[in-house]
Amino acid sequence: MNSLNIKSLSDTFTVRKLDSSDIDLIYSLCADNLIFYRYHPPFVTRESILQDMEALPPGKDISDKFYVGFFDAEALVAVLDLILDYPEKGTDFIGFFMMNANLQGRGAGSKIIQECLAFLKTTGCRKVRLGVDPGNPQSSAFWQKNGFHIVSDAQYILMELEIAID
């Protein structure tokens, strides 16, 4: 069973696990991100959020999944879906990351990702992977700016970042 101190994912924001009581908050954040859903249909629903909260890749169980929110006071700043040790031990997978649209382009998303990467490195993670929808210039630019590079280009563009070993 994996244990992760999710509060350590950010020094800037309060981090906590999201659950069904947060659906309206998550929906509001997601619904404002029209560019994402242009490349990743269908448009978000409350039901699709609940499904995402429980979705797991093959061979993983709920103890490997961390569907978390980053908060500034009571305001939801970002949502992150993190799967530990997937597809292999030492590689963590970001299944979903979305920022509050009003905060995009101000460095908050990059700050969150850099803080997450720094913490994941302390847990033994050596690589982080994620998928980007083909054609989505916003997502692709964001992840490349944060050091990720393309390793495969198929249904989704697979990107990853090797975390430097000290």
C-alpha positions as CSV (number, residue, x, y, z in Angstrom):
1,M,0.0,0.0,0.0
2,N,1.4,3.4,-1.0
3,S,1.4,6.2,1.5
4,L,2.0,9.8,0.4
5,N,1.9,12.9,2.5
6,I,-0.1,14.9,0.0
7,K,0.3,18.1,2.1
8,S,4.0,18.0,1.0
9,L,3.1,18.3,-2.7
10,S,3.1,22.1,-2.3
11,D,4.7,24.7,0.0
12,T,2.6,27.4,-1.6
13,F,-1.0,26.0,-1.5
14,T,-3.0,23.8,0.8
15,V,-3.3,20.3,-0.6
16,R,-6.0,17.8,0.3
17,K,-7.7,14.8,-1.2
18,L,-10.8,15.6,-3.2
19,D,-14.0,13.5,-2.8
20,S,-17.6,13.5,-4.0
21,S,-18.4,16.5,-1.7
22,D,-16.0,18.6,-3.9
23,I,-17.8,17.8,-7.2
24,D,-19.3,21.3,-7.7
25,L,-15.9,23.0,-7.0
26,I,-14.1,20.7,-9.4
27,Y,-16.9,21.1,-12.0
28,S,-16.6,24.9,-11.9
29,L,-12.8,24.8,-12.3
30,C,-13.0,22.4,-15.2
31,A,-16.0,24.0,-17.0
32,D,-14.0,27.3,-17.4
33,N,-11.2,25.5,-19.3
34,L,-12.8,25.5,-22.7
35,I,-9.5,25.0,-24.7
36,F,-8.9,21.7,-22.9
37,Y,-12.3,20.3,-23.8
38,R,-11.9,21.4,-27.4
39,Y,-9.1,18.8,-27.7
40,H,-10.4,16.4,-25.1
41,P,-14.2,15.9,-25.7
42,P,-16.7,15.3,-24.3
43,F,-17.2,18.4,-22.1
44,V,-16.9,17.8,-18.4
45,T,-19.9,16.6,-16.4
46,R,-20.3,15.9,-12.7
47,E,-20.6,12.2,-13.6
48,S,-17.3,12.3,-15.5
49,I,-15.6,13.8,-12.5
50,L,-16.8,11.0,-10.3
51,Q,-15.6,8.5,-12.8
52,D,-12.2,10.2,-13.0
53,M,-11.9,10.1,-9.2
54,E,-12.2,6.3,-9.3
55,A,-10.5,5.5,-12.6
56,L,-7.4,3.3,-12.3
57,P,-5.0,1.9,-14.9
58,P,-4.5,-1.9,-15.1
59,G,-2.7,-3.4,-12.1
60,K,-3.2,-0.4,-9.8
61,D,-5.5,0.0,-6.9
62,I,-7.0,2.9,-5.1
63,S,-4.1,3.1,-2.6
64,D,-1.9,4.1,-5.6
65,K,-4.2,7.0,-6.6
66,F,-4.2,10.5,-5.3
67,Y,-6.9,12.8,-6.7
68,V,-6.1,16.1,-4.9
69,G,-6.9,19.7,-4.9
70,F,-4.6,22.7,-4.4
71,F,-6.3,25.5,-2.5
72,D,-5.6,29.2,-1.7
73,A,-7.8,29.6,1.3
74,E,-11.1,28.2,0.2
75,A,-10.5,28.7,-3.5
76,L,-9.7,25.7,-5.6
77,V,-6.6,26.6,-7.6
78,A,-5.8,23.3,-9.3
79,V,-6.7,19.6,-9.5
80,L,-4.1,16.8,-9.9
81,D,-4.7,13.1,-10.5
82,L,-1.5,11.2,-9.6
83,I,-0.9,7.5,-9.9
84,L,2.2,6.2,-8.1
85,D,4.5,3.6,-9.6
86,Y,2.8,3.5,-13.0
87,P,3.5,2.1,-15.5
88,E,6.5,0.8,-13.4
89,K,8.1,1.3,-10.0
90,G,9.9,4.6,-9.8
91,T,7.7,6.2,-12.4
92,D,4.6,8.2,-11.3
93,F,1.9,9.2,-13.8
94,I,-0.1,12.4,-13.9
95,G,-3.5,11.4,-15.2
96,F,-5.0,14.9,-15.0
97,F,-3.9,18.4,-14.1
98,M,-6.0,21.4,-14.5
99,M,-5.6,25.0,-13.3
100,N,-8.2,27.6,-12.4
101,A,-8.6,29.4,-15.8
102,N,-8.3,32.8,-14.0
103,L,-4.8,31.9,-12.7
104,Q,-3.4,30.5,-16.0
105,G,-0.4,32.3,-17.4
106,R,0.7,33.6,-14.1
107,G,3.2,30.9,-13.0
108,A,1.0,29.2,-10.4
109,G,0.6,26.0,-12.4
110,S,4.4,25.8,-13.0
111,K,5.0,26.5,-9.3
112,I,2.6,23.6,-8.4
113,I,4.3,21.2,-10.8
114,Q,7.8,22.1,-9.7
115,E,6.9,21.7,-6.1
116,C,5.2,18.3,-6.8
117,L,8.3,17.2,-8.7
118,A,10.6,18.2,-5.9
119,F,8.5,16.3,-3.4
120,L,8.1,13.2,-5.6
121,K,11.9,13.0,-6.0
122,T,12.1,12.6,-2.2
123,T,9.8,9.6,-2.4
124,G,12.1,7.7,-4.7
125,C,10.3,8.7,-7.9
126,R,12.8,9.0,-10.8
127,K,10.4,9.8,-13.7
128,V,7.0,11.4,-14.2
129,R,4.9,10.6,-17.2
130,L,1.7,12.1,-18.6
131,G,-0.4,12.2,-21.7
132,V,-1.3,15.3,-23.7
133,D,-4.1,15.5,-26.3
134,P,-2.7,15.9,-29.9
135,G,-3.1,19.4,-31.2
136,N,-3.6,21.1,-27.8
137,P,-1.1,23.9,-27.9
138,Q,-1.8,25.1,-24.4
139,S,-1.2,21.8,-22.7
140,S,1.8,20.9,-24.8
141,A,3.5,24.3,-24.2
142,F,2.8,24.1,-20.5
143,W,4.4,20.7,-20.0
144,Q,7.4,21.5,-22.3
145,K,8.0,24.7,-20.3
146,N,8.1,22.5,-17.2
147,G,10.8,20.2,-18.7
148,F,8.7,17.4,-20.1
149,H,9.6,16.0,-23.5
150,I,7.7,13.8,-26.0
151,V,8.5,10.1,-25.9
152,S,5.7,8.8,-28.1
153,D,3.1,10.3,-30.4
154,A,0.0,8.1,-30.8
155,Q,-3.6,8.5,-29.6
156,Y,-2.1,10.7,-26.9
157,I,1.2,12.4,-26.9
158,L,3.2,10.6,-24.1
159,M,5.5,13.0,-22.3
160,E,7.9,12.4,-19.5
161,L,10.5,14.1,-17.3
162,E,13.4,12.3,-15.7
163,I,14.0,13.6,-12.2
164,A,17.7,14.2,-11.6
165,I,19.3,11.9,-9.1
166,D,21.6,13.7,-6.7
